[in-house]
């Protein structure tokens, strides 16, 4: 699959770092939503 983000970053490393950061942020958002759902459910 062709990487469409090549034009936005200076190097491959910057591109990979950005993808990694976005995956971490997505994971944290999912965990926060699950935690809030649980917190509301036990009230």
C-alpha positions in Angstrom: 0.0 0.0 0.0 1.4 3.4 -1.0 2.0 5.8 1.9 0.0 9.0 1.2 1.7 11.0 4.0 5.2 11.1 2.4 4.7 14.6 1.1 4.0 16.0 4.6 7.1 14.8 6.4 10.8 15.5 5.9 11.8 11.9 6.4 10.6 8.4 6.8 11.4 8.5 10.5 9.2 11.6 11.1 6.4 9.8 9.2 6.7 6.7 11.3 6.9 8.7 14.5 3.7 10.5 13.6 1.9 7.2 12.9 3.1 5.7 16.2 2.0 8.8 18.1 -1.4 8.7 16.6 -1.8 5.0 17.6 -0.8 5.8 21.2 -3.3 8.7 21.4 -6.1 6.5 19.9 -5.3 3.8 22.5 -5.4 6.3 25.3 -8.8 7.7 24.1 -10.3 4.2 23.9 -9.1 3.5 27.4 -10.5 6.8 28.7 -13.9 6.1 27.1 -14.0 2.6 28.7 -13.0 3.9 32.1 -15.6 6.7 32.0 -18.3 4.2 30.9 -17.4 1.9 33.8 -17.3 4.8 36.2 -20.8 6.0 35.1 -22.1 2.4 35.2 -21.2 1.8 38.9 -22.7 5.1 40.1 
